[in-house]
Structures are given as structure tokens and as C-alpha cells.
Amino acid sequence: MDGVRCVDSLAAGNAPHNSFRTLGPTLLISMAYLDLGKWVVALESGSRFGYDLVLLMLFFNLSAILCQYLSSRIGMVTGKNLAEICHQEYSQTICVVLGVQAGLSLLTSEVSMIAGTVVGFKLVFECDDLITVIWFTGVVVNLLPYTLSLLDKGMAGVFNTYIAGFTLVCFVLGLLVSHPKTTVNMNVMFPKLSGESAYSLMALLGTNIIVHSFYTHSSVVQVQRRLPVLTLGSLFHDHLFYIVFSFSGIFLVNYVLLSSAADESKNAIAIHFQEAVQLINQIFINPVAPIVLLVILVFSGHIISMTCIIGSDVISENLFGVKLPLFAHHILPKVFAMITTIYHAKVAGTEGLYQLLIMCPVIQAMFLPSSVIPVFRVSSSRLLMGRYKISLYIEILAFLAFFLTLFTNIIFAGEILFGDSTWTNDLKGNTGSPIVLPYGAVVLISCASIAFALFLAVNPLKSACTEAEELLSAVRSRRETLDKACHSEAASLEHSQSALEHDGDSDTTMQSTAHMVIDPKAQPSSSIHREEIKSVVVDWAQQMSKVCTATIVEHSTPENFNVNSLTKKDA
């Protein structure tokens, strides 16, 4: 299974041309957005609501471009994948919840791929035995990955890139050729939202942004951190160019399908499987179109399978702390997808598979608000991204993208809880339509995802908390230093003031003593004599004028004064 990691080889530059290091990973990741479930969602949205949701579909596509670009940027700058960074920056509980969401997104992608390929085989070969078609599909979608796994990484990577590029180009050109009457409606008005359109809106959100692709994309490009040939700036521009190129083609496909369904909705409304088939036959009028569509489904299924193996490995190791061999990551999702597809085929037939194809992107959309938060937080962290931190304008775009996903989920949850639309009654089982997921499970997942998104929105990264604590500690340390300096300066001033006061008292004492010496009638006592001697001792180190004064006092003791008086009398 080493050939599965061929994407890493492409990103590292082991390819005939340097463009493969950025074009290869982007094409392989974008193949996850090409399967029959995504196209059925576009057809039903256009047939039921016309052009009302086109503008929102464009915003979803732009949000997907932003998320994929930031995911690749995180991997290239940090040299780590997004799941590894989440393991470092969030608690174990948050990592497990993020891992559950990413894992369910990955499983629904596998289910959509298997179910879509089964429906494609049924449409082309008109086989009535769905179980046989499911087993045949399981063999086909697993045969090509095992064959390529025998090749070395470089060869398998180049071959998969050619397959992905061929699939994308053939699908876009084939769709345009088979339906040349598609017109571009330039009078797209503001979206008209209602309870009926909430389900289709959620499905469109899930078809344009896929949760587990964030982890996969950041994983396959993280080896480019060590490339000495190109700078990170040039890699950023190359990745952005190819991401915009690939996702513009995906949007073009979805727009053509939606607009074609809107134009043909007078004859058929894609609510059930038979009406959807009639609409597809009206859109794809070229007789070769079904064969080309089936080939595209097989090739895109192979690429989806390979990228899901990489994503499953990254998610389980870093978010759950469980290391499994690549063989297990290949088998377990396929087994789950096969069991789910067989169950719905047995219970509800092709109608059950059709409803399953629409429900899968709805489930993926429920996990988006909380899953985009780590992408935006990490890419805007200066500690993690350094000088490659995104600018303020991109942060504003990221906030708008998050708000768009959260707003869509809130509308969906509100309609489930309090609405009475057709699809709500279908989920409740009131219309006899096949129940893909129980109503209670949909309500629980939707409300829990919104609550977790709000919790994660107010829960910062560990590195951000550490940075805030260090900043606060630095402020406190600086404040303590300033306080100590102020106290020291105040003490120094107080000491200086006391010294000046002491000097003033000493001068006053000296002046009083000198006055007593000049007055001959004064009768000095012994206490005055002791005070004069003390003054001489204390003021010895003072200025020279004080020393001279003390000397005069010393020579003017009472004995000397008496002697001088007797001498004057004798004379």
C-alpha cells in the first residue's frame, strides 16, 4: 500500500515537471467533489428552486477555495498537518469530537461514491438486480487502487495526476458538449430562502465544502516545508492558482447542471428517482454521455478512495491517537459503505439510493461550522504561522465564511424543529418516502454540531492562551519593576530630606552655642558642656566652616573663660 502515499511524492517534487508539486495534490483533492451525489443535488436544487440558490452556491464555492488554500498554507508553513496541530492546541475531548466529525464526513464520502457508482452502472447497463451491481461496483472501485499500489510512489503519483486531470477536463468539456444550449443567467437576484429550500441549501453546502479534505490537503503538502528550491511565497501563489482553477471547473459543472435543471423543470421536477432520471436524459442528449459519465465515476471513485485512505490515517493517528496500517484504512471505510448501500438498496431500492445520495452531503454540511474553526484559528495565529499569518482582510473573509456555514445550519435546524416543509415530513416518515436517517438522529446531530461550533468559537488555542499569559506576566513584571523603582526613589528622597533637616538642626545648635560663648554673663552648666562636646564629635565630618565653629567652641570652655577673666583683672 505504499503507492497510496504517492501524493506525498508529488508534493515533494518527484515528478517530471515542477508544476506537479502543486498541481498534483490540488487535482487529487478536488476529485472528492466529483461524484454522482453532488450532481444529483445540483439537479434537484435547480429543478425545484430555479436560480434562487445560484448566488449562495457561488459563495459556498468561494468558501471552499479559501478553506483549501488555508489548509495547504498551514501544512507548508508549519510542516505539520491540521490534525497534528489540533492535537497540540486542543484538549483530548475536543480532538475526539473533531475526529468523529471528520471520520463521519469521510465515511459519507465513501458511501456517496459507492452509491453513485451503483446508480451509474444501473443507468448504463439497465440492470435490475441492485445487489449484484453493488458487489460488482465494490470490485471495480477497489481493483484500480490495488493495481496502482504495486507501483512506486513517483510513478503512481504521476499516473494518478493524469487520471485526475483527465477526469476533470473530460467532465467539464463533456458536459458542455452534451448540453450546448446552456445559457448564463446574468440577472441573478438575491437568494430567496424558505423552509422548503433549507434542505437543498444544506445539500449544496455539503457538496461544495468537505470537512475531511482539510486534513488531507494539509497532510499531503507538509513535505514542501523542507523544499530548498522554491520559497513559500511562490508555493502559495502556485497552490492558490491551481485551487482556483480546479474549483472554478467544479463550480462550472454544478452551475450547468443547476441551470439546465431550472430550464427543464417545466417537464420534470427532480423529487424522486424516476423524475431525476428523466431530467438527466433531457440534459444529456448525446448518446455517448452515459458511457463518459460512467468512466468519470470510476476514475473519480478511485481518487476519492485513495485520498480517503490518507485522510483516515491522519485523522485516526492524530485526533484519536490510534495508529492503523494503511490496509485497514482502505478496507474499513469500504466495508461500511458497502453495508450501508446494500441496506438501503434492500429496504427501498433505487429510490433509497437516490435519497441516500442527497442525505450524504447534508450530513457533511452539519459538521462544517465547527470544522472550519481550527483552519481559521491556526492560519491566523502568529505563534504558529509566524510572518506567514494571514492578513486582516483574509481574516474578515474567513469570519464571513464561518458565519455563512453557521447561518445555513441554523436555518436548517430551525426548519427541522419548528417547520412543516415537505422534506421535514419526509424525515418524519409522514409521506411514505424512504427514511435514510431517522428524524431524531438528524435533530440531534444538527443541534449538537451547532452547540459544539459555538463552544469552539469561544475556546482559543492553547498557544494563544500561553501567549496571553506570557504577555500578562511581562506586564506584571514590568509593573513590579516600576513599583520598586518608585519606592526606591521615594525612600531616597525621604532620606535626603531627613539629612537636610538634620543638617539644619545641627546649624541651629552651633549658632546657639556661639551665642552663648559671646555672652559673658551666661553661666554654662555641665549639660551644656556635654552637648558642646557631642556636637564636636558628630559634626567632625561636616564642612570646614562647621569644623572651625566647633574649634571655637572647644577653645571657649568655662575654664578658659575664667582664666581669661582673671588675667584681665590682674592686668
Residue pairs with C-beta under 8 A, 6 or more apart in sequence:
1 149
1 309
1 325
1 326
1 327
1 330
2 149
2 152
2 153
3 148
3 149
3 150
3 151
3 152
3 153
3 156
4 145
4 149
4 306
4 309
4 310
4 326
4 330
5 153
5 310
5 326
6 148
6 151
6 153
6 154
6 155
6 156
6 157
6 160
6 306
7 24
7 25
7 28
7 157
7 160
7 220
7 306
7 307
7 310
8 153
8 220
8 223
9 15
9 153
9 154
9 156
9 157
10 20
10 21
10 24
10 25
10 28
10 157
10 158
10 161
10 220
11 21
11 24
11 25
11 220
11 221
11 222
11 223
11 224
12 21
12 223
12 224
12 227
13 20
13 21
13 227
13 229
14 153
14 154
14 157
15 21
15 24
15 154
15 157
15 158
15 161
16 158
18 229
18 230
19 238
20 157
20 158
20 161
21 224
21 227
22 235
22 238
22 239
22 241
22 242
23 161
23 165
23 242
24 157
24 158
24 160
24 161
24 164
25 72
25 217
25 220
25 221
26 68
26 72
26 239
26 242
26 243
26 245
26 246
27 161
27 164
27 165
27 168
27 242
27 246
28 160
28 161
28 164
28 220
28 303
28 306
28 307
29 68
29 213
29 216
29 217
29 220
29 307
30 164
30 168
30 243
30 246
30 247
30 250
31 164
31 167
31 168
31 300
31 303
31 304
31 307
32 109
32 210
32 213
32 303
32 304
32 307
32 308
33 64
33 207
33 208
33 210
33 247
33 250
34 167
34 168
34 171
34 250
34 253
34 296
34 300
35 109
35 112
35 113
35 116
35 297
35 300
35 301
35 304
36 112
36 115
36 116
36 117
36 119
36 120
36 297
36 357
37 112
37 115
37 116
37 207
37 357
37 358
37 360
37 361
38 112
38 207
38 254
38 361
39 253
39 254
39 257
40 116
40 270
40 276
40 354
40 357
40 358
41 200
41 203
41 204
41 206
41 207
41 357
41 358
41 361
42 57
42 204
42 207
42 253
42 254
42 255
42 257
42 258
42 261
43 257
43 258
43 260
43 261
43 270
43 276
43 279
43 280
43 283
44 200
44 203
44 261
44 270
44 271
44 276
44 358
45 53
45 57
45 200
45 201
45 203
45 204
45 258
45 261
46 257
46 258
46 259
46 260
46 261
46 262
46 265
47 261
47 262
47 264
47 265
47 268
47 269
47 270
47 271
47 279
48 196
48 197
48 200
48 265
48 269
48 270
48 271
49 192
49 196
49 197
49 200
49 262
50 262
50 265
51 185
51 188
51 189
51 258
51 259
51 262
52 189
52 191
52 192
52 197
53 191
53 197
53 200
53 201
53 204
53 258
54 185
54 188
54 255
54 258
54 259
55 188
55 189
55 190
55 191
56 191
56 201
56 204
57 204
57 208
57 251
57 254
57 255
57 258
58 251
59 404
60 204
60 205
60 208
60 209
60 404
61 208
61 247
61 250
61 251
61 254
62 401
63 208
63 209
63 401
63 404
63 405
64 208
64 209
64 210
64 247
65 243
65 244
65 247
66 394
66 397
66 398
66 401
67 209
67 214
67 372
67 375
67 401
68 213
68 214
68 217
68 243
68 247
69 239
69 240
69 243
70 375
70 376
70 379
70 390
70 398
71 82
71 213
71 214
71 215
71 217
71 218
71 375
72 217
72 218
72 221
72 239
72 243
73 236
73 239
73 379
73 385
73 388
73 390
74 80
74 82
74 85
74 218
74 375
74 378
74 379
74 385
75 81
75 82
75 217
75 218
75 219
75 220
75 221
75 222
75 224
75 225
76 221
76 222
76 224
76 225
76 232
76 235
76 236
76 239
77 225
77 232
77 384
77 385
77 386
77 388
78 85
78 222
78 225
78 378
78 384
78 385
79 222
79 225
79 226
80 218
80 222
81 215
81 218
81 219
81 222
81 314
81 318
82 214
82 215
82 218
82 219
82 374
82 375
82 378
83 98
83 99
83 102
83 215
83 218
83 219
83 314
83 315
83 317
83 318
83 319
84 314
84 318
85 374
85 378
85 384
86 94
86 95
86 98
86 318
86 319
86 374
87 95
87 318
87 319
87 321
88 462
89 374
89 377
89 378
89 384
89 461
89 462
89 463
90 98
90 374
90 459
90 461
90 462
94 456
94 459
95 318
95 319
95 320
96 319
96 320
97 370
97 452
98 319
98 370
98 371
98 374
99 315
99 316
99 319
99 320
101 211
101 367
101 370
101 371
101 449
102 211
102 212
102 215
102 311
102 315
102 319
102 367
102 371
103 212
103 312
103 315
103 316
104 363
104 367
105 210
105 211
105 212
105 363
105 364
105 367
105 371
106 212
106 308
106 311
106 312
106 315
106 333
107 333
107 336
107 337
108 360
108 361
108 363
108 364
109 210
109 212
109 304
109 308
109 360
109 364
110 304
110 305
110 308
110 333
110 334
110 336
110 337
111 336
111 337
111 340
111 341
111 356
111 360
112 356
112 357
112 360
112 361
113 141
113 300
113 301
113 304
113 305
113 337
114 134
114 137
114 138
114 141
114 301
114 334
114 337
114 338
114 341
115 337
115 341
115 344
115 353
115 356
115 357
115 360
116 297
116 301
116 357
117 137
117 140
117 141
117 297
117 298
117 301
118 130
118 133
118 134
118 137
118 341
118 345
118 353
119 350
119 353
119 354
119 357
120 293
120 294
120 297
121 127
121 133
121 136
121 137
121 294
122 130
122 133
122 350
123 277
123 280
123 290
124 290
124 291
124 293
124 294
125 133
127 133
130 345
130 349
130 350
130 353
131 342
131 345
131 346
134 338
134 341
134 342
134 345
138 334
138 338
140 298
140 301
141 298
141 301
141 302
141 305
141 334
142 305
142 330
142 334
144 298
144 302
145 302
145 305
145 306
145 309
145 330
148 156
148 159
148 160
148 306
149 156
151 159
160 303
160 306
163 299
163 302
163 303
164 299
164 303
166 299
167 296
167 299
167 300
167 303
168 246
168 249
168 250
170 292
170 295
170 296
171 253
171 292
171 296
172 249
172 252
172 253
174 289
174 292
174 293
174 296
175 253
175 256
175 257
176 182
176 256
177 286
178 283
178 284
178 285
178 286
178 288
178 289
179 256
179 260
179 283
179 284
179 285
182 256
182 259
182 260
183 259
183 263
184 259
185 259
193 201
193 411
194 421
195 415
195 419
195 420
195 421
195 424
196 421
196 422
196 423
198 411
198 412
198 415
198 419
198 421
198 423
199 362
199 412
199 415
199 421
199 423
201 408
201 411
201 412
202 361
202 362
202 365
202 366
202 408
202 409
202 412
203 358
203 361
203 362
203 365
204 361
205 361
205 365
205 368
205 405
205 408
206 360
206 361
206 362
206 363
206 364
206 365
206 368
207 254
207 361
208 250
208 251
208 254
209 364
209 365
209 368
209 372
209 405
210 364
211 364
211 367
211 368
211 371
212 308
212 311
212 315
213 307
213 311
214 371
214 372
214 375
215 311
215 314
215 315
216 307
216 308
216 310
216 311
216 314
219 310
219 311
219 314
220 310
221 239
224 230
224 235
225 232
227 235
232 388
257 283
260 283
261 270
261 279
261 283
264 279
264 282
264 283
265 279
267 278
267 279
267 282
268 275
268 278
268 279
268 282
269 275
270 276
270 279
272 351
272 354
273 350
273 351
273 353
273 354
276 354
284 290
284 293
305 330
305 334
308 329
308 333
309 326
309 329
309 330
312 329
312 332
312 333
313 324
313 326
313 329
316 322
316 323
316 324
316 329
317 323
340 356
341 353
341 356
344 352
344 353
344 355
344 356
344 434
344 436
345 352
345 353
347 434
348 355
348 434
351 433
351 434
352 434
352 436
355 433
355 434
355 436
356 436
359 436
359 437
363 437
363 445
365 405
365 408
365 409
365 412
366 409
366 412
366 445
366 446
366 449
367 449
368 405
368 409
369 402
369 405
369 406
369 409
369 449
369 450
369 453
370 449
370 452
370 453
370 456
372 398
372 401
372 402
372 405
373 402
373 453
373 456
373 457
374 456
375 398
376 395
376 398
376 399
376 401
376 402
377 460
377 461
377 464
378 384
378 385
378 461
379 385
379 389
379 390
379 394
379 398
380 389
380 390
380 395
380 398
381 389
381 461
381 463
381 464
382 389
382 467
383 463
383 464
383 466
383 467
384 461
384 463
390 398
402 457
406 450
406 453
409 446
409 449
409 450
409 453
410 450
412 446
413 443
413 446
413 447
413 450
415 421
415 424
416 424
416 427
416 439
416 442
416 443
416 446
417 443
422 431
425 431
426 433
426 435
427 435
427 437
427 438
427 439
427 442
428 439
429 435
429 439
503 542
506 535
506 538
506 539
506 542
506 546
507 546
509 531
509 535
510 535
510 539
510 546
510 549
510 550
510 553
513 531
513 532
513 535
513 549
513 553
514 549
514 552
514 553
516 522
516 524
516 528
517 552
517 553
517 556
520 561
524 558
529 557
529 558
532 553
532 554
535 550
535 553
536 550
536 553
536 554
539 546
539 547
539 550
540 547
540 550
